[in-house]
């Protein structure tokens, strides 16, 4: 009876939970687990809908992004027509100070098909979880606020090669999982590409980054990744897409 009333929206979650606990029925435990699971999933679904709504409102107020030949070439290199002929890809690395709209620009390259993860505050060489990555849904992964030690510690992943990559490995492999990112566009957004030059591998690490990162900085004279309406094309670069506030 409690379950049906909650399912029909006749009582709120809190009342259903209270009634199930205090009825002392031997089925109540399993019913509570199902009730809490569905309530959590429903709240997450509503939050996603709200997030998408506000993202659409924000996008309406965006100004055009600036593009570059290097970025256009990098995007073309990730066209699925080259799959099966390319073994590895370079990583797009947006470098700039705060308030340069680099993260928003990076997220706009594959609209609606980019998984964004935050690398902020993680230990040395550790990446955030990629368990939400779905090859059927995502063409790109944006690693926001990433450090170069995190890139260097996971080189095989960022090259997007043909082999699956195991992540979260440990001695017992309790939390280990696998992702297959062949051809997935790897995008970084960071304030700095500096590395620790006091390590024995510093020279080879710097060389690897030089050969595998496509560095993308705000064009000279521009503080952000977009051209304001009053700015002429001669002052900047041709504008494409939408972004920047």
ABEGO torsion letter per residue (X at the ends): XAAAAAAAGABBAAAAAAAAAAAGBAAAAAAAAAAAAAAAAAAAAAAAAAAAAAAAAAAAABBBBBBBAAAAAAAAAABAAABGABABBBBBBBBBBBGAGAAAAAAAABBGABBBBBABGBBBGBBBBAAABBAAABABBBBBGBBAAAAAAAAAAAAGBABBBBBGBBAAGAABBBBBABGBBBBBBBABABBBAABAAAAAAAAAAAAABBBBBBBBGBABABBBAABBAAABBBBBEBEEX
